[in-house]
């Protein structure tokens, strides 16, 4: 079942980052469906979070999408080579977002391998935020799309992830965020091999 608007309007970005674990991220482009189970996320708590693109009420052409209503895709380009996919959450005007860091492939694996230029399925297929977007063909042109009625959406397929299965730690590559870099706002499924290597 496709997640509805109420799910994304959750005001607690850390809670939604954990609840996204086990959900299925899906894309359907030109009739080709690919998907993966979300196994790792990072929460970014808007204007008060020094690691957030919207820290201190920063608003640019790129970050303006973060201020939209929860359930919007926020995709940005980094290191000159990677697109990173984020789920905007909370009410419009509150720029919370959850970065999807890794997925476990489910549907369309052969297509995902071709997109990643790989011959066989290994963890580098989608175990990282810049890798999963390549596998699912997500790029910055999809930033701003609604996750409720577009070619990108998230489903609840009744995969239960218990609190005991969720681990947390500091986010990756946010050393610039001073004390906020130490906050445990990265969440992953315990012992899942598709979690990114940066643990």
Secondary structure, DSSP 8 states (H G I E B T S, - for coil): -B--HHHHT-S-HHHHHHHTTT-EEEEEETTEEEEEEEEEEEEEEGGG-TTSTTGGG---TTGGGGGS-SSBEEEEEETTTEEEEEEEESSTT--EEEEEEEEEEEE-HHHHHHHHT-SS--GGGTSSHHHHHHHHT--GGGTT-BSSSSSEEEE-------GGGEEEE--SS-GGGGGGGGS--EEEETT-TTS-S--
